[in-house]
Amino acid sequence: MTFAEVVRGRRSIRGYLDKPVPREVIEEVLEIAMRAPSSMNTQPWHFHVITGEPLDKIRKGNTENILAGVPDSREFRRGSAFEGVHRERQIYVAKQLFGAMGIERDDKERRQDWVLRGFRQFDAPVCVIITYDRVLDDGDDSKFDCGAVTTALVNAAWSRGLGCVINSQGIMQSPVVREYAGIPEDQIIMKAVAMGWPDETFPANAVVSTRKSVEEAARFVGFEG
């Protein structure tokens, strides 16, 4: 695939085949992703690639804590709830996903199951936890750089036939994640990426979220005349 085909074709994958992902494929994806730029070449990112029993323990701990009402403890700040057009976009993609899955508005059981899928890392065979060095937490450059490498990661994975979805539910219970992933205290947990071979029969995988047009998003200055 060309770069444009990868970027335009990629979509978030929330349903996966029960098929392991070879370590060498993940290593290749990470090597490509780490060509992402970073502020003054600091490369603040770390990747904790988890599968098998440790991932199952994270899923179990996340789910049990959430169902027990344990407050979330994510380490990367969330900010206030979305409002205005940002909230509208959030709602629209949720409607797309629920519509694809046939989940009705009043079906509380299936809606809760959908939410819990996020805490289970969407039952993907692999989870990649992105962290950055705690010593860099007083600035925003390192978070920006981790965002860049995460975008590169999901695109590199797509180019190799792997699907991903970037999510926060899987790291809401950070002590659980830190314990079973063996993440050292000198790193801050930022995001999770569920990864695996896409299940093409899973309805939500066909959902393509809409994007703003260039006209809406960009201003061009000095191009006239």
Salt bridges, closest charged atoms under 4 A:
GLU27 OE2 - ARG23 NE 2.82
GLU28 OE2 - ARG160 NE 3.02
GLU53 OE2 - LYS57 NZ 3.44
ASP56 OD1 - ARG59 NE 3.57
GLU64 OE2 - LYS60 NZ 2.68
ASP72 OD2 - ARG78 NH2 2.71
GLU75 OE1 - ARG178 NH2 2.78
ASP113 OD1 - ARG120 NH1 3.95
ASP123 OD2 - ARG117 NH1 3.64
ASP123 OD1 - ARG120 NE 2.92
ASP133 OD1 - HIS46 NE2 2.62
ASP137 OD1 - LYS143 NZ 3.26
GLU185 OE2 - ARG178 NE 3.87
GLU200 OE1 - ARG11 NH2 3.42
